Amino acid sequence: MCRNDLPAVRKFYPGLGLTPAPIAAFAEEFGVRGSEAVAINGDRHLFIGLGLLGIQLTTSILFLMWIYRANSNARQLGAQGMKFSPGWSVGFYFIPILWFWKPYQAMKEIWQASKAPSC
């Protein structure tokens, strides 16, 4: 392994307390040069990050669908006097400042309506 490859490894691990020597030794053991190891690691992190983003988006969409359906179902079961429509129960999650308390109020209303729909 070239000592010239170590600055490339240092550049990607600043301030972590990791010295490039163990990383370089690990990469050298598998026949990968330091800069190649950094590139492979970056690709792996990108793949993992995109997978986690997909999981988070899927979970968020399913959660918002559940809120919409819960509000709609509470109305269909006879809940009266609900202030928040199904659309606004979901929409408040996308409005800055209001997203701090309005989703809570909407969910509290859904819970109370589903607990006693005729009240």
C-alpha positions in Angstrom: 0.0 0.0 0.0 1.2 3.4 -0.9 1.6 6.0 1.9 0.1 8.5 -0.6 -3.3 6.9 -0.2 -3.5 7.7 3.5 -4.4 11.4 3.1 -7.5 10.3 1.1 -8.6 8.2 4.0 -7.9 10.9 6.5 -10.0 13.3 4.5 -13.1 11.2 4.9 -12.6 10.5 8.7 -11.8 13.9 10.2 -12.2 14.3 14.0 -13.5 10.8 14.6 -10.5 9.6 16.4 -9.9 7.0 13.7 -6.4 6.8 12.5 -6.1 5.8 8.9 -3.7 2.9 9.7 -6.3 0.3 10.7 -8.6 1.3 7.8 -5.7 1.1 5.4 -4.5 -2.3 6.9 -8.0 -3.7 6.5 -8.3 -2.5 2.9 -4.8 -3.8 2.1 -5.7 -7.2 3.5 -8.4 -7.5 0.9 -6.3 -6.1 -1.9 -8.0 -2.8 -2.1 -6.1 0.5 -2.1 -7.0 3.2 0.4 -8.8 5.5 -2.0 -10.7 2.6 -3.5 -11.8 1.5 0.0 -13.1 5.0 0.7 -15.1 4.9 -2.6 -16.5 1.5 -1.9 -17.5 2.6 1.6 -19.2 5.7 0.2 -21.2 3.6 -2.3 -22.3 1.3 0.6 -23.4 4.2 2.7 -25.3 5.7 -0.3 -27.1 2.3 -0.8 -28.0 2.0 2.9 -29.1 5.6 3.0 -31.4 5.2 0.0 -32.9 2.1 1.5 -33.6 3.9 4.8 -35.2 6.8 2.9 -37.5 4.4 1.1 -38.5 2.8 4.3 -39.1 6.2 6.0 -41.2 7.4 3.0 -43.3 4.2 3.0 -43.9 4.4 6.7 -44.9 8.0 6.6 -47.3 7.5 3.7 -49.0 4.5 5.5 -49.2 6.5 8.8 -50.9 9.5 7.0 -53.3 7.1 5.2 -54.2 5.5 8.6 -54.9 9.0 10.1 -57.1 9.9 7.1 -59.1 6.6 7.3 -59.4 6.8 11.1 -61.0 10.2 10.8 -63.2 9.2 8.0 -64.3 6.0 9.8 -65.1 7.9 13.0 -67.4 10.2 11.0 -69.1 7.2 9.3 -69.7 5.5 12.6 -71.7 8.5 13.8 -69.2 10.9 15.4 -70.7 14.4 15.5 -69.2 17.8 16.1 -65.7 16.9 14.8 -63.7 20.1 14.0 -61.1 18.5 11.8 -61.9 16.9 8.4 -59.9 13.9 7.2 -57.9 16.0 4.8 -56.9 18.5 7.5 -56.0 15.8 9.9 -53.3 14.9 7.4 -52.7 18.3 6.0 -51.5 19.8 9.3 -48.4 17.7 9.1 -47.3 19.7 6.1 -47.9 23.3 7.4 -44.9 24.8 9.2 -45.6 26.1 12.7 -49.0 24.4 12.8 -47.4 21.0 12.7 -46.3 21.4 16.3 -49.8 21.2 17.8 -52.6 20.7 15.2 -51.8 17.1 14.4 -52.0 16.3 18.1 -55.4 18.1 18.4 -56.7 16.2 15.3 -55.5 12.9 16.7 -57.0 13.6 20.1 -60.3 14.4 18.4 -60.2 11.1 16.4 -59.4 9.2 19.5 -62.3 10.8 21.5 -64.7 10.3 18.6 -63.8 6.7 18.2 -64.1 6.1 21.9 -67.6 7.5 22.0 -68.9 8.3 18.5 -72.3 9.5 19.5 -71.0 12.2 21.8 
